Amino acid sequence: MPDPFYQLQWQLLDHALTKHHQTELWICQLHCAVPRIAGNKWLKLKYHIQQIQQHNKTGILSFGGAFSNHLLALAAAGQHFGFATLGVVRSHAPDPANPTLRQCQELGMQLHFVSPALYKTKTEAMMLDQLQQQYPEYLLVPEGGTSAAAVKGVAELPLAVTPAGKADLLCCASASGGTIAGLITGNVDTAVLGISVVKDASLPQKIMALLPATTDQSLWQLQPERTSRPYGKFDAATLQTCLELSLQHIYTEPVYTGKAIHTLLQMLENGELAAHRRIAFFHTGGLQGLAGLKYRSLINDEHYRQLTGTSTTIHL
Ligand SMILES: Cc1ncc(COP(=O)(O)O)c(C=O)c1O
């Protein structure tokens, strides 16, 4: 049954590299009735929201960094559906000017700040037990919203069905692994490529742990993004790709989606995707992060306007 809460928008990328390599690169955007839950966020949250009732809870507690797309989406979902939200934030102290956390609070999310060292223990049973005791009325959802419930939601996305026919490669940016695990689970006969935007050597194992035992492991792979920047940072070429995409009204940020598309184009250029003719790329959202990049002066005002489609002048 179609999900009335979202709509898919498909765009075929017009790019010299895709033309040269006779490859179609389809970008699939998921627009949500509540815009802050766009991209992969709604798919990862929907079954968690169902679980609140099943587990007799009144809200969701989850984890994220100070500019977390996931926490903001959760806060927006809480406000829309009427459940409480609590964000455990990796940050020493509250910063009232942080645009992501300010919006989280405006949407009613309660914030709990923990030091980066303590945050590292977020998946350890002791920390989780402690939090569950402290907040018994909340359902605990892991960082990035990644869990079996998230995989189930993402698996419902009909990403292989492009307007031109069936894709032979599905692609997305990967961080906590829930999105790619959902794409693999929902598309058992299609190859899936995740572009890892984090430096996490354990990511393949984390993804494997989310997959059904019957999964054909040869059909999916993870590739590192090709700049040597740490998570959250990016190079001028990645930003340039994002600016070029915006000219086709494909709005991206350079930390997840823009970085992944940039890597995909590099792989195409290097002949690493020669066998694939029709690629479907899942645009996982995250545009709210652009405000945080501007706030930290990682992009300037004009970049921000162009990347969000609010510019009247175009600079490349
Ligand atoms: C915009 C965006 N794209 C991609 C991802 C990566 O998804 P996942 O954590 O499920 O691998 C995230 C993180 O959740 C994200 O916020």
The ligand as a Gaussian input file, in Angstrom:
#p B3LYP/6-31G(d) Opt

LIG

0 1
 C       21.309000      13.136000       5.348000
 C       21.790000      11.783000       5.724000
 N       22.159000      10.938000       4.755000
 C       22.617000       9.705000       5.029000
 C       22.731000       9.265000       6.326000
 C       23.262000       7.905000       6.565000
 O       22.256000       6.993000       6.862000
 P       22.582000       5.766000       7.795000
 O       22.985000       6.342000       9.125000
 O       21.299000       5.022000       7.860000
 O       23.690000       5.010000       7.184000
 C       22.365000      10.119000       7.383000
 C       22.485000       9.702000       8.781000
 O       21.616000       9.250000       9.401000
 C       21.876000      11.398000       7.074000
 O       21.491000      12.262000       8.025000

